[in-house]
Amino acid sequence: MAETKSSDLGKGLVVTFSVLGALGALAMGGSSFLAFANHDDTLQLLSGVFLTVALLASGIAVAAVHLYD
């Protein structure tokens, strides 16, 4: 049976970027709700920026799993 050994750097990067992705998703939901409640287009734009941050952070977390495994 093959034994795999993952590095601490890989685990740390995965946790860091996963938390960043989750925070970006929560911020996106909050700013989207506030944009709807206040009829504000600026908050809607900010919601899109938070979505981009969440998607990029999640992609980097997945890449870190494969790079440092």
C-alpha positions, 0 to 999 in steps of 0.5 A: 500500500502506498503511503502519502505524506502531505506537508504542513505548508500544504495543509496551512495553505488549504486552511488559509485559502478555504477560510478566505473563500468562506469569508468572501462568500459570506461577505458576498451574501451580506453585501448582496442582501444590503444592495437589495434592501437599500436599492444601491448599485455600489453594493451590488458591484461590491458583491461581485468583487467578493464573489471573485475573491471567494472563487479565486481563493477556493481555486488556490485552495484546490491547487494547493492540495494538488501541489503540496500533496 
